[in-house]
Amino acid sequence: MTTRDDIVAEALTWRGTPYRHQASLKGVGCDCLGLVRGVWRALHGAEPETPPPYAPDWAEADGRDSLTEAAARHLVAVDPATMAPGDVLLFRWAAGLPARHAGILIRPGRFLHAHDGARVAEAPLGRWWRDRLAGVFRFPGV
């Protein structure tokens, strides 16, 4: 059984990993989805599906919310009011747009994420991020 502490501990080992689009290798490179994929592999083994190629800005022409759809296939959706450390957070840049960014809550008010031009780092889950929250998901078995 995976615990919240297990998820947070593994996620924190990714700190400092350079940003690399579509990568998911701890210490070598990852993007926001790669971070979540790497934590999944460490705790659950093989990934349940291989993500298709995606643009750096995740702007699919069909308008589908593919990140949220994938999360719903493999994680458990939870009410944002009940988010807790170890949960996966999805963000959208504006109302009505699909989710385009992911992170992992590591403690109340703080999450870990990778974003272009930076390394995997902790950030405050302040108002700017909360206003863009598109969904909260829990790893299975937590």
C-alpha positions in Angstrom: 0.0 0.0 0.0 1.3 3.4 -0.9 1.1 6.2 1.7 1.1 9.9 1.4 4.5 10.0 3.0 5.8 7.6 0.3 4.5 9.8 -2.5 5.9 13.0 -0.9 9.3 11.4 -0.1 9.7 10.2 -3.7 8.5 13.4 -5.3 11.1 15.4 -3.2 13.9 13.2 -4.6 13.1 14.9 -8.0 14.0 18.4 -6.7 16.6 20.0 -8.9 15.9 17.8 -11.9 16.3 20.1 -15.0 13.3 20.8 -17.1 13.2 18.7 -20.3 10.1 18.6 -22.5 8.5 15.1 -22.5 11.3 13.6 -20.4 10.9 11.6 -17.1 14.3 10.8 -15.8 15.1 11.8 -12.2 18.2 14.0 -12.1 18.5 14.1 -15.9 15.3 15.9 -17.0 11.5 16.0 -16.8 8.5 18.2 -17.5 5.5 18.4 -15.2 3.9 15.3 -16.5 7.3 13.5 -16.4 7.5 14.3 -12.7 4.1 12.6 -12.0 5.0 9.7 -14.3 8.3 9.2 -12.5 6.7 9.2 -9.1 4.1 6.7 -10.4 6.9 4.3 -11.7 8.8 4.5 -8.3 5.7 3.6 -6.4 3.6 1.4 -8.8 6.0 0.1 -11.4 5.3 0.3 -15.1 3.2 3.2 -16.3 -0.3 2.3 -17.2 0.0 4.0 -20.6 2.5 5.8 -22.7 1.6 9.5 -23.3 1.4 10.5 -26.9 3.7 13.2 -28.2 2.6 16.6 -27.1 3.6 20.2 -27.9 5.6 22.2 -25.3 2.5 24.4 -24.7 0.2 21.4 -24.7 -2.1 23.2 -27.2 -3.9 20.4 -28.9 -6.0 21.6 -31.8 -8.9 19.4 -31.0 -9.6 21.2 -27.7 -9.7 18.0 -25.6 -8.7 18.0 -22.0 -6.3 15.1 -22.5 -4.3 15.6 -19.3 -7.5 15.5 -17.2 -8.8 12.5 -19.1 -5.6 10.6 -18.5 -5.6 11.5 -14.8 -9.2 10.2 -14.5 -8.2 6.9 -16.2 -5.5 6.1 -13.7 -5.9 8.3 -10.6 -8.9 9.0 -8.3 -10.6 12.4 -8.6 -11.1 14.1 -5.3 -12.8 17.3 -4.1 -10.2 20.1 -4.1 -11.4 21.0 -0.6 -10.0 17.6 0.6 -6.6 17.8 -1.1 -3.8 16.4 1.0 -0.1 15.9 0.6 0.7 13.4 -2.1 -2.2 14.5 -4.3 -1.7 15.4 -8.0 -2.8 18.9 -8.9 -3.8 19.9 -12.4 -3.9 23.5 -13.5 -5.4 25.4 -16.5 -4.1 28.8 -17.6 -7.5 30.3 -18.0 -11.2 29.4 -17.4 -12.6 27.1 -20.1 -9.2 25.9 -21.3 -7.9 22.4 -20.8 -5.5 21.5 -18.0 -1.9 22.1 -19.1 0.2 21.8 -16.0 0.6 19.3 -13.1 2.3 19.2 -9.7 2.2 17.2 -6.5 1.1 18.7 -3.2 3.9 18.1 -0.7 2.4 19.8 2.3 -0.5 22.2 2.9 0.1 25.3 0.8 3.2 23.9 -1.0 3.6 21.8 -4.2 6.4 20.4 -6.3 6.4 21.0 -10.1 8.6 21.3 -13.2 8.2 24.2 -15.5 9.9 25.4 -18.6 13.2 27.1 -18.1 13.6 25.9 -14.5 14.3 22.8 -12.4 11.8 20.8 -10.4 11.2 22.9 -7.4 8.8 23.6 -4.5 6.4 26.5 -4.9 3.7 28.1 -2.7 0.1 27.1 -3.7 -0.9 30.7 -3.5 -3.9 32.5 -4.9 -2.5 32.6 -8.5 -2.2 28.8 -8.6 -5.4 28.1 -6.7 -7.3 30.3 -9.2 -6.1 28.0 -11.9 -6.7 24.7 -10.2 -8.4 22.4 -12.7 -8.6 19.2 -10.7 -7.1 17.2 -7.8 -6.4 13.5 -8.1 -5.1 10.9 -5.7 -2.8 8.0 -6.5 -4.6 4.7 -6.4 -4.5 2.8 -3.1 -3.8 5.9 -0.9 
